Amino acid sequence: MKKDVLIIGGGISGVQSALDLAEKGYEVVLVDKSPSIGGNMVKLDKTFPTNDCSICISAPKMVEASRNENITILTYSEVKEMIGSAGGFDVKIWKRTKYVDPDICTGCGDCETACPVEVPSEFEQELSDRKAIYVEFPQSVPLTYTIDYDNCVGCAACERVCDAGAINFLDTSQVIDLEVGSIIVATGYQMMQPDEWREEYGYGKYPNVLNAMEYERLLSASGPTGGKVLKRSDGKPPESVAWIQCVGSRCKQKGMPYCSRVCCMYSTKQASISKGERDSHRPGCRHGR
């Protein structure tokens, strides 16, 4: 495969870069390790400071990228080897099999219903479960189911109910050799799990201490609680919520001497949304219910 540009990371930055390059006539390969493009932005409820719907911004761009003839999307794939220099890179990409043919799968969901296995959902920050055959979220691109081989029990219940015949347990992963002139690294960020501050802040020790992305999923209308902020301990709304800023930031001992830069913005947004949600449930409020 020969293309002009390889983009590593299918979040909002990678998708927008692919669209901009494709519009100028360049042939682009967009690689993401997840079963769908979208990255972290699709997990957010709203964006700061306008409180626009995050998925409403991301989804049209994702669909546009999937339909653009100049963009090849490789999901569930990772770059394994890269040699060369600017103008000529030889790249090996390991494309894992989903055991589901994307050209045949209709995304009907019958396989998911039939699957007896439930495991914590990575997309929902393990606040809810998913099946061993799943799509990450309803607006996934491509909208193709993926079999989690590590948790699959091999019962073949999904295969028996798939009228389209899209499931093939004999399918194998493959290595794709790629030649590109340029590479854009748009790998985004990963959430720091504050387990090392278990005693100091109680994360992992007390059920109602959450990280920012877990709280974001509680705020999201498409999240595990339908947008209702509920305590893990008893499933009831909290009386108050506190944000602890800069956990891990500027901590040379932990190897993070920098400021995370986004804490102030997302905590302000989350506090504003949380207050609005709380006020809407107060007796006598004009939006009360």
C-alpha positions, 0 to 999 in steps of 0.5 A: 500500500502506498499513500501520501500521509499516515496519521497515527491516532483517530481522535478529533485531531487525527480525523480533522487532519485527515479531512484537511489533507484529503480535501487538498488531494492527498491520500491518507491512512488513518490508524487507531488502536480502538475498534472505532475512530473518535478518541477521547472527545466522543466520551465527553458530554459537552465541550468547554466553554460553549457546552456544545454536544461533543458527539454532535461535533465528532460524529459528522466528521467521523462519518465524513472521513469514512466516506472520503475516497482519499482516506483509508481507515484502519481501526483495531490496528497499531504501528509496529515498525517504522524505518526511513525518513521524511519523504519515504517511510516504510511502516508495518501496521498490525491489524487485529482481526475483529472476527467480524467481516466489516463488509458484511456486518449490518450492525443490527446488534442480534449478536450482542443480545445473544452473547452471554458474557459481560465484562467491564466496558472500557469506553464507560470507564468500567462504570457499566458492562459490555458484552464479549461482542460489542461496538464501543458506542452507538455512533462508532465508525466503522459500525462493525461489531468486534469480538473480544477474544480474551473474554469470549467463551467460544459458545458461538451464540453470536454466530448462530444468530447472525443472519448476515453470516459476518462472523468468522472465528477462523479469521486471522490478524494481518501485517500491512506494509505501508509506504508513506511520505509523511507521518502525523502523530495524533495519539492524544492523551491517556488518563492518569490513574491516581492509584499511587495517591490511594491513601492521600485522595482515596481513589480506589479506596472509596467508591465515590472518589472518581477521576475526571473521565469517570465523572464525565461519563456520569454527566453524559446523556449516553453514559451508564446513568443516562446523564444522572450523577449518582453515587457508586455507594448507594445509587443516590444523587450526591449532596455536594461534589468537590474537585481536587485540582492538579493531582500529579501535575508538577510532580517531579517525583512521579515523572510529571513536572508539567501542568496538565493544562486542561484541569481548570477548564474541564472542572469548571465545565463539570461544576457548571453542568452539575450545578445546573442538573442539581438546580433542575431537581429542586422543588419550586424551580421552573425546570423542576420535575 
